[in-house]
Amino acid sequence: MDSWRVLVRGASVIGILFVFSFWSAKGYNRGWSQNQVPVKNIDPVTEIEFTTFQKRFIPGLDYLAGGTALGLTLFAVTFLRRRSHNLS
């Protein structure tokens, strides 16, 4: 087996694990990725609840699916076009 195939396979598996770890560390968001997060606040004087938006990135399933698809594609590419050895 060629050494570059082993390196690409290892890099793709590490990449998939990194994407999953990053997605899970940021909160297992099962929707689309978000750049702003709604935060509920209470006005101290009137005690009325209102919503503000905090700028923060939360990766969603699109981030997880894209990273996993890229890793699996890289892994699959290593199985294509194997060299045939002629013994003549």
HTML snippet that shows the backbone in 3Dmol.js (N, CA, C, O; Angstrom):
<script src="https://3Dmol.org/build/3Dmol-min.js"></script>
<div id="view" style="width:600px;height:400px;position:relative"></div>
<script>
const pdb = `
ATOM      1  N   MET A   1       0.847  -1.168   0.000  1.00  0.00           N
ATOM      2  CA  MET A   1       0.000   0.000   0.000  1.00  0.00           C
ATOM      3  C   MET A   1       0.897   1.237   0.000  1.00  0.00           C
ATOM      4  O   MET A   1       1.922   1.278   0.681  1.00  0.00           O
ATOM      5  N   ASP A   2       0.498   2.228  -0.766  1.00  0.00           N
ATOM      6  CA  ASP A   2       1.275   3.461  -0.828  1.00  0.00           C
ATOM      7  C   ASP A   2       1.148   4.235   0.469  1.00  0.00           C
ATOM      8  O   ASP A   2       0.112   4.205   1.132  1.00  0.00           O
ATOM      9  N   SER A   3       2.209   4.921   0.813  1.00  0.00           N
ATOM     10  CA  SER A   3       2.198   5.659   2.080  1.00  0.00           C
ATOM     11  C   SER A   3       1.273   6.866   2.031  1.00  0.00           C
ATOM     12  O   SER A   3       0.720   7.257   3.059  1.00  0.00           O
ATOM     13  N   TRP A   4       1.093   7.466   0.852  1.00  0.00           N
ATOM     14  CA  TRP A   4       0.201   8.624   0.789  1.00  0.00           C
ATOM     15  C   TRP A   4      -1.242   8.216   1.043  1.00  0.00           C
ATOM     16  O   TRP A   4      -2.027   9.004   1.570  1.00  0.00           O
ATOM     17  N   ARG A   5      -1.598   6.989   0.672  1.00  0.00           N
ATOM     18  CA  ARG A   5      -2.967   6.523   0.934  1.00  0.00           C
ATOM     19  C   ARG A   5      -3.221   6.411   2.440  1.00  0.00           C
ATOM     20  O   ARG A   5      -4.288   6.781   2.930  1.00  0.00           O
ATOM     21  N   VAL A   6      -2.247   5.908   3.146  1.00  0.00           N
ATOM     22  CA  VAL A   6      -2.385   5.783   4.602  1.00  0.00           C
ATOM     23  C   VAL A   6      -2.476   7.165   5.242  1.00  0.00           C
ATOM     24  O   VAL A   6      -3.279   7.378   6.151  1.00  0.00           O
ATOM     25  N   LEU A   7      -1.664   8.092   4.777  1.00  0.00           N
ATOM     26  CA  LEU A   7      -1.692   9.453   5.329  1.00  0.00           C
ATOM     27  C   LEU A   7      -3.019  10.148   5.060  1.00  0.00           C
ATOM     28  O   LEU A   7      -3.563  10.802   5.949  1.00  0.00           O
ATOM     29  N   VAL A   8      -3.543  10.016   3.855  1.00  0.00           N
ATOM     30  CA  VAL A   8      -4.820  10.661   3.524  1.00  0.00           C
ATOM     31  C   VAL A   8      -5.963  10.013   4.290  1.00  0.00           C
ATOM     32  O   VAL A   8      -6.872  10.708   4.742  1.00  0.00           O
ATOM     33  N   ARG A   9      -5.932   8.703   4.441  1.00  0.00           N
ATOM     34  CA  ARG A   9      -6.981   8.027   5.217  1.00  0.00           C
ATOM     35  C   ARG A   9      -6.944   8.460   6.683  1.00  0.00           C
ATOM     36  O   ARG A   9      -7.983   8.728   7.286  1.00  0.00           O
ATOM     37  N   GLY A  10      -5.745   8.525   7.242  1.00  0.00           N
ATOM     38  CA  GLY A  10      -5.626   8.976   8.631  1.00  0.00           C
ATOM     39  C   GLY A  10      -6.073  10.414   8.797  1.00  0.00           C
ATOM     40  O   GLY A  10      -6.756  10.742   9.767  1.00  0.00           O
ATOM     41  N   ALA A  11      -5.695  11.284   7.857  1.00  0.00           N
ATOM     42  CA  ALA A  11      -6.105  12.690   7.931  1.00  0.00           C
ATOM     43  C   ALA A  11      -7.610  12.840   7.799  1.00  0.00           C
ATOM     44  O   ALA A  11      -8.209  13.692   8.457  1.00  0.00           O
ATOM     45  N   SER A  12      -8.230  12.018   6.952  1.00  0.00           N
ATOM     46  CA  SER A  12      -9.680  12.127   6.802  1.00  0.00           C
ATOM     47  C   SER A  12     -10.410  11.650   8.055  1.00  0.00           C
ATOM     48  O   SER A  12     -11.411  12.247   8.449  1.00  0.00           O
ATOM     49  N   VAL A  13      -9.927  10.593   8.679  1.00  0.00           N
ATOM     50  CA  VAL A  13     -10.557  10.114   9.927  1.00  0.00           C
ATOM     51  C   VAL A  13     -10.376  11.145  11.042  1.00  0.00           C
ATOM     52  O   VAL A  13     -11.311  11.417  11.795  1.00  0.00           O
ATOM     53  N   ILE A  14      -9.183  11.713  11.146  1.00  0.00           N
ATOM     54  CA  ILE A  14      -8.939  12.758  12.157  1.00  0.00           C
ATOM     55  C   ILE A  14      -9.806  13.976  11.878  1.00  0.00           C
ATOM     56  O   ILE A  14     -10.321  14.599  12.806  1.00  0.00           O
ATOM     57  N   GLY A  15      -9.970  14.320  10.601  1.00  0.00           N
ATOM     58  CA  GLY A  15     -10.827  15.450  10.237  1.00  0.00           C
ATOM     59  C   GLY A  15     -12.277  15.229  10.633  1.00  0.00           C
ATOM     60  O   GLY A  15     -12.927  16.133  11.157  1.00  0.00           O
ATOM     61  N   ILE A  16     -12.785  14.025  10.384  1.00  0.00           N
ATOM     62  CA  ILE A  16     -14.162  13.709  10.762  1.00  0.00           C
ATOM     63  C   ILE A  16     -14.330  13.773  12.280  1.00  0.00           C
ATOM     64  O   ILE A  16     -15.320  14.310  12.778  1.00  0.00           O
ATOM     65  N   LEU A  17     -13.368  13.229  13.006  1.00  0.00           N
ATOM     66  CA  LEU A  17     -13.436  13.292  14.478  1.00  0.00           C
ATOM     67  C   LEU A  17     -13.361  14.729  14.983  1.00  0.00           C
ATOM     68  O   LEU A  17     -14.039  15.087  15.947  1.00  0.00           O
ATOM     69  N   PHE A  18     -12.533  15.560  14.329  1.00  0.00           N
ATOM     70  CA  PHE A  18     -12.437  16.968  14.725  1.00  0.00           C
ATOM     71  C   PHE A  18     -13.758  17.696  14.489  1.00  0.00           C
ATOM     72  O   PHE A  18     -14.210  18.450  15.351  1.00  0.00           O
ATOM     73  N   VAL A  19     -14.380  17.477  13.327  1.00  0.00           N
ATOM     74  CA  VAL A  19     -15.656  18.144  13.024  1.00  0.00           C
ATOM     75  C   VAL A  19     -16.722  17.722  14.025  1.00  0.00           C
ATOM     76  O   VAL A  19     -17.466  18.563  14.529  1.00  0.00           O
ATOM     77  N   PHE A  20     -16.803  16.427  14.315  1.00  0.00           N
ATOM     78  CA  PHE A  20     -17.793  15.961  15.283  1.00  0.00           C
ATOM     79  C   PHE A  20     -17.517  16.520  16.678  1.00  0.00           C
ATOM     80  O   PHE A  20     -18.449  16.917  17.377  1.00  0.00           O
ATOM     81  N   SER A  21     -16.256  16.558  17.087  1.00  0.00           N
ATOM     82  CA  SER A  21     -15.910  17.084  18.409  1.00  0.00           C
ATOM     83  C   SER A  21     -16.230  18.567  18.514  1.00  0.00           C
ATOM     84  O   SER A  21     -16.757  19.021  19.530  1.00  0.00           O
ATOM     85  N   PHE A  22     -15.912  19.326  17.465  1.00  0.00           N
ATOM     86  CA  PHE A  22     -16.203  20.759  17.466  1.00  0.00           C
ATOM     87  C   PHE A  22     -17.701  21.004  17.520  1.00  0.00           C
ATOM     88  O   PHE A  22     -18.166  21.864  18.269  1.00  0.00           O
ATOM     89  N   TRP A  23     -18.473  20.239  16.717  1.00  0.00           N
ATOM     90  CA  TRP A  23     -19.922  20.391  16.706  1.00  0.00           C
ATOM     91  C   TRP A  23     -20.516  20.046  18.071  1.00  0.00           C
ATOM     92  O   TRP A  23     -21.413  20.740  18.550  1.00  0.00           O
ATOM     93  N   SER A  24     -20.020  18.975  18.701  1.00  0.00           N
ATOM     94  CA  SER A  24     -20.562  18.574  20.000  1.00  0.00           C
ATOM     95  C   SER A  24     -20.124  19.526  21.112  1.00  0.00           C
ATOM     96  O   SER A  24     -20.886  19.771  22.047  1.00  0.00           O
ATOM     97  N   ALA A  25     -18.917  20.060  21.025  1.00  0.00           N
ATOM     98  CA  ALA A  25     -18.451  20.996  22.051  1.00  0.00           C
ATOM     99  C   ALA A  25     -19.220  22.312  22.009  1.00  0.00           C
ATOM    100  O   ALA A  25     -19.346  22.995  23.025  1.00  0.00           O
ATOM    101  N   LYS A  26     -19.726  22.661  20.847  1.00  0.00           N
ATOM    102  CA  LYS A  26     -20.468  23.909  20.703  1.00  0.00           C
ATOM    103  C   LYS A  26     -21.955  23.749  20.998  1.00  0.00           C
ATOM    104  O   LYS A  26     -22.700  24.724  20.909  1.00  0.00           O
ATOM    105  N   GLY A  27     -22.400  22.560  21.343  1.00  0.00           N
ATOM    106  CA  GLY A  27     -23.764  22.431  21.837  1.00  0.00           C
ATOM    107  C   GLY A  27     -24.713  21.535  21.091  1.00  0.00           C
ATOM    108  O   GLY A  27     -25.918  21.657  21.307  1.00  0.00           O
ATOM    109  N   TYR A  28     -24.271  20.639  20.226  1.00  0.00           N
ATOM    110  CA  TYR A  28     -25.158  19.698  19.533  1.00  0.00           C
ATOM    111  C   TYR A  28     -26.349  20.387  18.868  1.00  0.00           C
ATOM    112  O   TYR A  28     -27.480  19.918  18.998  1.00  0.00           O
ATOM    113  N   ASN A  29     -26.116  21.482  18.164  1.00  0.00           N
ATOM    114  CA  ASN A  29     -27.209  22.192  17.506  1.00  0.00           C
ATOM    115  C   ASN A  29     -27.755  21.348  16.361  1.00  0.00           C
ATOM    116  O   ASN A  29     -27.020  21.031  15.426  1.00  0.00           O
ATOM    117  N   ARG A  30     -29.020  20.982  16.419  1.00  0.00           N
ATOM    118  CA  ARG A  30     -29.623  20.112  15.419  1.00  0.00           C
ATOM    119  C   ARG A  30     -30.293  20.883  14.297  1.00  0.00           C
ATOM    120  O   ARG A  30     -30.981  20.292  13.465  1.00  0.00           O
ATOM    121  N   GLY A  31     -30.101  22.194  14.262  1.00  0.00           N
ATOM    122  CA  GLY A  31     -30.647  23.014  13.181  1.00  0.00           C
ATOM    123  C   GLY A  31     -29.526  23.505  12.285  1.00  0.00           C
ATOM    124  O   GLY A  31     -28.452  22.906  12.220  1.00  0.00           O
ATOM    125  N   TRP A  32     -29.795  24.615  11.589  1.00  0.00           N
ATOM    126  CA  TRP A  32     -28.779  25.235  10.746  1.00  0.00           C
ATOM    127  C   TRP A  32     -27.761  25.974  11.600  1.00  0.00           C
ATOM    128  O   TRP A  32     -28.043  26.307  12.751  1.00  0.00           O
ATOM    129  N   SER A  33     -26.598  26.231  11.057  1.00  0.00           N
ATOM    130  CA  SER A  33     -25.572  27.008  11.768  1.00  0.00           C
ATOM    131  C   SER A  33     -26.088  28.419  12.021  1.00  0.00           C
ATOM    132  O   SER A  33     -26.827  28.976  11.209  1.00  0.00           O
ATOM    133  N   GLN A  34     -25.695  28.984  13.144  1.00  0.00           N
ATOM    134  CA  GLN A  34     -26.165  30.319  13.522  1.00  0.00           C
ATOM    135  C   GLN A  34     -24.980  31.225  13.816  1.00  0.00           C
ATOM    136  O   GLN A  34     -23.973  30.792  14.376  1.00  0.00           O
ATOM    137  N   ASN A  35     -25.114  32.496  13.429  1.00  0.00           N
ATOM    138  CA  ASN A  35     -24.100  33.494  13.746  1.00  0.00           C
ATOM    139  C   ASN A  35     -24.531  34.394  14.902  1.00  0.00           C
ATOM    140  O   ASN A  35     -23.707  35.080  15.507  1.00  0.00           O
ATOM    141  N   GLN A  36     -25.834  34.383  15.203  1.00  0.00           N
ATOM    142  CA  GLN A  36     -26.368  35.161  16.315  1.00  0.00           C
ATOM    143  C   GLN A  36     -27.262  34.267  17.156  1.00  0.00           C
ATOM    144  O   GLN A  36     -27.984  33.418  16.636  1.00  0.00           O
ATOM    145  N   VAL A  37     -27.201  34.472  18.462  1.00  0.00           N
ATOM    146  CA  VAL A  37     -27.974  33.653  19.389  1.00  0.00           C
ATOM    147  C   VAL A  37     -28.920  34.565  20.173  1.00  0.00           C
ATOM    148  O   VAL A  37     -28.475  35.568  20.731  1.00  0.00           O
ATOM    149  N   PRO A  38     -30.213  34.237  20.226  1.00  0.00           N
ATOM    150  CA  PRO A  38     -31.126  35.059  21.023  1.00  0.00           C
ATOM    151  C   PRO A  38     -30.890  34.850  22.518  1.00  0.00           C
ATOM    152  O   PRO A  38     -30.762  33.722  22.994  1.00  0.00           O
ATOM    153  N   VAL A  39     -30.837  35.969  23.246  1.00  0.00           N
ATOM    154  CA  VAL A  39     -30.647  35.933  24.696  1.00  0.00           C
ATOM    155  C   VAL A  39     -31.787  36.716  25.332  1.00  0.00           C
ATOM    156  O   VAL A  39     -32.019  37.873  24.981  1.00  0.00           O
ATOM    157  N   LYS A  40     -32.500  36.089  26.269  1.00  0.00           N
ATOM    158  CA  LYS A  40     -33.610  36.769  26.939  1.00  0.00           C
ATOM    159  C   LYS A  40     -33.077  37.561  28.127  1.00  0.00           C
ATOM    160  O   LYS A  40     -32.302  37.052  28.937  1.00  0.00           O
ATOM    161  N   ASN A  41     -33.506  38.803  28.213  1.00  0.00           N
ATOM    162  CA  ASN A  41     -33.119  39.682  29.311  1.00  0.00           C
ATOM    163  C   ASN A  41     -34.366  40.240  29.973  1.00  0.00           C
ATOM    164  O   ASN A  41     -35.451  40.239  29.392  1.00  0.00           O
ATOM    165  N   ILE A  42     -34.193  40.716  31.201  1.00  0.00           N
ATOM    166  CA  ILE A  42     -35.307  41.334  31.931  1.00  0.00           C
ATOM    167  C   ILE A  42     -34.905  42.764  32.278  1.00  0.00           C
ATOM    168  O   ILE A  42     -33.833  43.006  32.832  1.00  0.00           O
ATOM    169  N   ASP A  43     -35.781  43.699  31.943  1.00  0.00           N
ATOM    170  CA  ASP A  43     -35.532  45.100  32.267  1.00  0.00           C
ATOM    171  C   ASP A  43     -35.616  45.263  33.783  1.00  0.00           C
ATOM    172  O   ASP A  43     -36.623  44.883  34.380  1.00  0.00           O
ATOM    173  N   PRO A  44     -34.573  45.823  34.427  1.00  0.00           N
ATOM    174  CA  PRO A  44     -34.581  45.903  35.890  1.00  0.00           C
ATOM    175  C   PRO A  44     -35.651  46.833  36.460  1.00  0.00           C
ATOM    176  O   PRO A  44     -36.071  46.646  37.602  1.00  0.00           O
ATOM    177  N   VAL A  45     -36.095  47.814  35.708  1.00  0.00           N
ATOM    178  CA  VAL A  45     -37.079  48.774  36.213  1.00  0.00           C
ATOM    179  C   VAL A  45     -38.502  48.256  36.023  1.00  0.00           C
ATOM    180  O   VAL A  45     -39.275  48.190  36.978  1.00  0.00           O
ATOM    181  N   THR A  46     -38.847  47.889  34.785  1.00  0.00           N
ATOM    182  CA  THR A  46     -40.216  47.474  34.493  1.00  0.00           C
ATOM    183  C   THR A  46     -40.427  45.964  34.605  1.00  0.00           C
ATOM    184  O   THR A  46     -41.567  45.500  34.593  1.00  0.00           O
ATOM    185  N   GLU A  47     -39.357  45.206  34.712  1.00  0.00           N
ATOM    186  CA  GLU A  47     -39.387  43.753  34.781  1.00  0.00           C
ATOM    187  C   GLU A  47     -40.076  43.108  33.578  1.00  0.00           C
ATOM    188  O   GLU A  47     -40.725  42.068  33.689  1.00  0.00           O
ATOM    189  N   ILE A  48     -39.914  43.760  32.426  1.00  0.00           N
ATOM    190  CA  ILE A  48     -40.441  43.213  31.177  1.00  0.00           C
ATOM    191  C   ILE A  48     -39.323  42.422  30.496  1.00  0.00           C
ATOM    192  O   ILE A  48     -38.169  42.845  30.439  1.00  0.00           O
ATOM    193  N   GLU A  49     -39.712  41.273  29.990  1.00  0.00           N
ATOM    194  CA  GLU A  49     -38.722  40.426  29.331  1.00  0.00           C
ATOM    195  C   GLU A  49     -38.570  40.846  27.867  1.00  0.00           C
ATOM    196  O   GLU A  49     -39.564  41.071  27.176  1.00  0.00           O
ATOM    197  N   PHE A  50     -37.332  40.949  27.400  1.00  0.00           N
ATOM    198  CA  PHE A  50     -37.068  41.284  26.007  1.00  0.00           C
ATOM    199  C   PHE A  50     -35.902  40.437  25.502  1.00  0.00           C
ATOM    200  O   PHE A  50     -35.136  39.877  26.286  1.00  0.00           O
ATOM    201  N   THR A  51     -35.786  40.357  24.189  1.00  0.00           N
ATOM    202  CA  THR A  51     -34.766  39.514  23.571  1.00  0.00           C
ATOM    203  C   THR A  51     -33.722  40.362  22.870  1.00  0.00           C
ATOM    204  O   THR A  51     -34.053  41.264  22.101  1.00  0.00           O
ATOM    205  N   THR A  52     -32.463  40.065  23.141  1.00  0.00           N
ATOM    206  CA  THR A  52     -31.351  40.668  22.410  1.00  0.00           C
ATOM    207  C   THR A  52     -30.592  39.538  21.714  1.00  0.00           C
ATOM    208  O   THR A  52     -30.769  38.362  22.031  1.00  0.00           O
ATOM    209  N   PHE A  53     -29.752  39.918  20.767  1.00  0.00           N
ATOM    210  CA  PHE A  53     -28.994  38.908  20.027  1.00  0.00           C
ATOM    211  C   PHE A  53     -27.516  39.085  20.288  1.00  0.00           C
ATOM    212  O   PHE A  53     -26.973  40.183  20.172  1.00  0.00           O
ATOM    213  N   GLN A  54     -26.874  37.989  20.643  1.00  0.00           N
ATOM    214  CA  GLN A  54     -25.442  37.977  20.920  1.00  0.00           C
ATOM    215  C   GLN A  54     -24.731  37.333  19.728  1.00  0.00           C
ATOM    216  O   GLN A  54     -25.148  36.281  19.245  1.00  0.00           O
ATOM    217  N   LYS A  55     -23.647  37.974  19.256  1.00  0.00           N
ATOM    218  CA  LYS A  55     -22.899  37.420  18.126  1.00  0.00           C
ATOM    219  C   LYS A  55     -22.018  36.279  18.616  1.00  0.00           C
ATOM    220  O   LYS A  55     -21.075  36.475  19.383  1.00  0.00           O
ATOM    221  N   ARG A  56     -22.358  35.072  18.144  1.00  0.00           N
ATOM    222  CA  ARG A  56     -21.624  33.872  18.517  1.00  0.00           C
ATOM    223  C   ARG A  56     -21.903  32.813  17.452  1.00  0.00           C
ATOM    224  O   ARG A  56     -23.032  32.701  16.976  1.00  0.00           O
ATOM    225  N   PHE A  57     -20.892  32.041  17.077  1.00  0.00           N
ATOM    226  CA  PHE A  57     -21.079  31.001  16.063  1.00  0.00           C
ATOM    227  C   PHE A  57     -21.436  29.687  16.728  1.00  0.00           C
ATOM    228  O   PHE A  57     -20.750  29.213  17.633  1.00  0.00           O
ATOM    229  N   ILE A  58     -22.538  29.108  16.248  1.00  0.00           N
ATOM    230  CA  ILE A  58     -22.962  27.785  16.707  1.00  0.00           C
ATOM    231  C   ILE A  58     -23.110  26.911  15.471  1.00  0.00           C
ATOM    232  O   ILE A  58     -24.008  27.141  14.661  1.00  0.00           O
ATOM    233  N   PRO A  59     -22.238  25.899  15.309  1.00  0.00           N
ATOM    234  CA  PRO A  59     -22.336  25.036  14.126  1.00  0.00           C
ATOM    235  C   PRO A  59     -23.566  24.144  14.199  1.00  0.00           C
ATOM    236  O   PRO A  59     -23.921  23.641  15.265  1.00  0.00           O
ATOM    237  N   GLY A  60     -24.208  23.955  13.058  1.00  0.00           N
ATOM    238  CA  GLY A  60     -25.401  23.121  12.986  1.00  0.00           C
ATOM    239  C   GLY A  60     -25.130  21.814  12.255  1.00  0.00           C
ATOM    240  O   GLY A  60     -23.984  21.420  12.040  1.00  0.00           O
ATOM    241  N   LEU A  61     -26.214  21.162  11.884  1.00  0.00           N
ATOM    242  CA  LEU A  61     -26.086  19.893  11.182  1.00  0.00           C
ATOM    243  C   LEU A  61     -25.467  20.074   9.797  1.00  0.00           C
ATOM    244  O   LEU A  61     -24.852  19.146   9.271  1.00  0.00           O
ATOM    245  N   ASP A  62     -25.621  21.262   9.199  1.00  0.00           N
ATOM    246  CA  ASP A  62     -24.999  21.499   7.893  1.00  0.00           C
ATOM    247  C   ASP A  62     -23.480  21.477   8.006  1.00  0.00           C
ATOM    248  O   ASP A  62     -22.799  20.982   7.108  1.00  0.00           O
ATOM    249  N   TYR A  63     -22.949  22.005   9.089  1.00  0.00           N
ATOM    250  CA  TYR A  63     -21.503  21.972   9.339  1.00  0.00           C
ATOM    251  C   TYR A  63     -21.037  20.532   9.560  1.00  0.00           C
ATOM    252  O   TYR A  63     -20.015  20.112   9.016  1.00  0.00           O
ATOM    253  N   LEU A  64     -21.784  19.794  10.350  1.00  0.00           N
ATOM    254  CA  LEU A  64     -21.447  18.397  10.631  1.00  0.00           C
ATOM    255  C   LEU A  64     -21.522  17.548   9.366  1.00  0.00           C
ATOM    256  O   LEU A  64     -20.622  16.751   9.103  1.00  0.00           O
ATOM    257  N   ALA A  65     -22.587  17.710   8.580  1.00  0.00           N
ATOM    258  CA  ALA A  65     -22.751  16.923   7.361  1.00  0.00           C
ATOM    259  C   ALA A  65     -21.684  17.283   6.327  1.00  0.00           C
ATOM    260  O   ALA A  65     -21.145  16.395   5.666  1.00  0.00           O
ATOM    261  N   GLY A  66     -21.375  18.563   6.180  1.00  0.00           N
ATOM    262  CA  GLY A  66     -20.361  18.976   5.219  1.00  0.00           C
ATOM    263  C   GLY A  66     -18.982  18.459   5.569  1.00  0.00           C
ATOM    264  O   GLY A  66     -18.265  17.970   4.696  1.00  0.00           O
ATOM    265  N   GLY A  67     -18.600  18.557   6.827  1.00  0.00           N
ATOM    266  CA  GLY A  67     -17.301  18.058   7.264  1.00  0.00           C
ATOM    267  C   GLY A  67     -17.178  16.554   7.151  1.00  0.00           C
ATOM    268  O   GLY A  67     -16.132  16.032   6.766  1.00  0.00           O
ATOM    269  N   THR A  68     -18.254  15.858   7.490  1.00  0.00           N
ATOM    270  CA  THR A  68     -18.249  14.399   7.380  1.00  0.00           C
ATOM    271  C   THR A  68     -18.204  13.963   5.918  1.00  0.00           C
ATOM    272  O   THR A  68     -17.490  13.022   5.573  1.00  0.00           O
ATOM    273  N   ALA A  69     -18.960  14.641   5.061  1.00  0.00           N
ATOM    274  CA  ALA A  69     -18.946  14.305   3.630  1.00  0.00           C
ATOM    275  C   ALA A  69     -17.568  14.548   3.020  1.00  0.00           C
ATOM    276  O   ALA A  69     -17.103  13.752   2.205  1.00  0.00           O
ATOM    277  N   LEU A  70     -16.918  15.634   3.406  1.00  0.00           N
ATOM    278  CA  LEU A  70     -15.574  15.912   2.906  1.00  0.00           C
ATOM    279  C   LEU A  70     -14.586  14.838   3.362  1.00  0.00           C
ATOM    280  O   LEU A  70     -13.767  14.366   2.573  1.00  0.00           O
ATOM    281  N   GLY A  71     -14.665  14.459   4.628  1.00  0.00           N
ATOM    282  CA  GLY A  71     -13.783  13.415   5.149  1.00  0.00           C
ATOM    283  C   GLY A  71     -14.017  12.073   4.486  1.00  0.00           C
ATOM    284  O   GLY A  71     -13.063  11.366   4.164  1.00  0.00           O
ATOM    285  N   LEU A  72     -15.271  11.714   4.280  1.00  0.00           N
ATOM    286  CA  LEU A  72     -15.577  10.441   3.624  1.00  0.00           C
ATOM    287  C   LEU A  72     -15.157  10.453   2.153  1.00  0.00           C
ATOM    288  O   LEU A  72     -14.733   9.428   1.618  1.00  0.00           O
ATOM    289  N   THR A  73     -15.277  11.605   1.505  1.00  0.00           N
ATOM    290  CA  THR A  73     -14.834  11.720   0.114  1.00  0.00           C
ATOM    291  C   THR A  73     -13.327  11.535   0.011  1.00  0.00           C
ATOM    292  O   THR A  73     -12.846  10.813  -0.862  1.00  0.00           O
ATOM    293  N   LEU A  74     -12.584  12.183   0.896  1.00  0.00           N
ATOM    294  CA  LEU A  74     -11.134  12.006   0.901  1.00  0.00           C
ATOM    295  C   LEU A  74     -10.756  10.551   1.170  1.00  0.00           C
ATOM    296  O   LEU A  74      -9.831  10.019   0.555  1.00  0.00           O
ATOM    297  N   PHE A  75     -11.470   9.918   2.084  1.00  0.00           N
ATOM    298  CA  PHE A  75     -11.208   8.521   2.395  1.00  0.00           C
ATOM    299  C   PHE A  75     -11.489   7.635   1.185  1.00  0.00           C
ATOM    300  O   PHE A  75     -10.726   6.714   0.895  1.00  0.00           O
ATOM    301  N   ALA A  76     -12.587   7.914   0.479  1.00  0.00           N
ATOM    302  CA  ALA A  76     -12.966   7.099  -0.674  1.00  0.00           C
ATOM    303  C   ALA A  76     -12.009   7.280  -1.845  1.00  0.00           C
ATOM    304  O   ALA A  76     -11.792   6.345  -2.615  1.00  0.00           O
ATOM    305  N   VAL A  77     -11.437   8.467  -1.986  1.00  0.00           N
ATOM    306  CA  VAL A  77     -10.516   8.728  -3.087  1.00  0.00           C
ATOM    307  C   VAL A  77      -9.289   7.828  -3.003  1.00  0.00           C
ATOM    308  O   VAL A  77      -8.701   7.484  -4.027  1.00  0.00           O
ATOM    309  N   THR A  78      -8.908   7.454  -1.814  1.00  0.00           N
ATOM    310  CA  THR A  78      -7.716   6.618  -1.658  1.00  0.00           C
ATOM    311  C   THR A  78      -7.911   5.205  -2.213  1.00  0.00           C
ATOM    312  O   THR A  78      -6.929   4.494  -2.426  1.00  0.00           O
ATOM    313  N   PHE A  79      -9.150   4.786  -2.449  1.00  0.00           N
ATOM    314  CA  PHE A  79      -9.404   3.459  -2.999  1.00  0.00           C
ATOM    315  C   PHE A  79      -9.459   3.454  -4.522  1.00  0.00           C
ATOM    316  O   PHE A  79      -9.507   2.385  -5.132  1.00  0.00           O
ATOM    317  N   LEU A  80      -9.454   4.613  -5.136  1.00  0.00           N
ATOM    318  CA  LEU A  80      -9.538   4.705  -6.588  1.00  0.00           C
ATOM    319  C   LEU A  80      -8.168   4.502  -7.237  1.00  0.00           C
ATOM    320  O   LEU A  80      -7.130   4.821  -6.657  1.00  0.00           O
ATOM    321  N   ARG A  81      -8.196   3.981  -8.420  1.00  0.00           N
ATOM    322  CA  ARG A  81      -7.026   3.868  -9.289  1.00  0.00           C
ATOM    323  C   ARG A  81      -5.813   3.231  -8.628  1.00  0.00           C
ATOM    324  O   ARG A  81      -4.796   3.882  -8.390  1.00  0.00           O
ATOM    325  N   ARG A  82      -5.941   1.998  -8.352  1.00  0.00           N
ATOM    326  CA  ARG A  82      -4.799   1.252  -7.835  1.00  0.00           C
ATOM    327  C   ARG A  82      -3.876   0.867  -8.966  1.00  0.00           C
ATOM    328  O   ARG A  82      -4.330   0.588 -10.075  1.00  0.00           O
ATOM    329  N   ARG A  83      -2.616   0.848  -8.702  1.00  0.00           N
ATOM    330  CA  ARG A  83      -1.626   0.468  -9.710  1.00  0.00           C
ATOM    331  C   ARG A  83      -1.642  -1.036  -9.922  1.00  0.00           C
ATOM    332  O   ARG A  83      -1.774  -1.816  -8.979  1.00  0.00           O
ATOM    333  N   SER A  84      -1.504  -1.420 -11.171  1.00  0.00           N
ATOM    334  CA  SER A  84      -1.366  -2.851 -11.448  1.00  0.00           C
ATOM    335  C   SER A  84       0.121  -3.141 -11.650  1.00  0.00           C
ATOM    336  O   SER A  84       0.800  -2.428 -12.390  1.00  0.00           O
ATOM    337  N   HIS A  85       0.608  -4.150 -11.016  1.00  0.00           N
ATOM    338  CA  HIS A  85       2.013  -4.521 -11.097  1.00  0.00           C
ATOM    339  C   HIS A  85       2.179  -5.598 -12.171  1.00  0.00           C
ATOM    340  O   HIS A  85       1.589  -6.676 -12.096  1.00  0.00           O
ATOM    341  N   ASN A  86       2.980  -5.280 -13.143  1.00  0.00           N
ATOM    342  CA  ASN A  86       3.287  -6.264 -14.193  1.00  0.00           C
ATOM    343  C   ASN A  86       4.524  -7.064 -13.774  1.00  0.00           C
ATOM    344  O   ASN A  86       5.533  -6.487 -13.371  1.00  0.00           O
ATOM    345  N   LEU A  87       4.442  -8.349 -13.868  1.00  0.00           N
ATOM    346  CA  LEU A  87       5.534  -9.207 -13.474  1.00  0.00           C
ATOM    347  C   LEU A  87       6.389  -9.636 -14.668  1.00  0.00           C
ATOM    348  O   LEU A  87       7.092 -10.643 -14.584  1.00  0.00           O
ATOM    349  N   SER A  88       6.344  -8.907 -15.760  1.00  0.00           N
ATOM    350  CA  SER A  88       7.124  -9.299 -16.922  1.00  0.00           C
ATOM    351  C   SER A  88       8.476  -8.664 -17.003  1.00  0.00           C
ATOM    352  O   SER A  88       9.225  -8.923 -17.945  1.00  0.00           O
TER     353      SER A  88
END
`;
const viewer = $3Dmol.createViewer("view");
viewer.addModel(pdb, "pdb");
viewer.setStyle({}, {cartoon: {color: "spectrum"}});
viewer.zoomTo();
viewer.render();
</script>
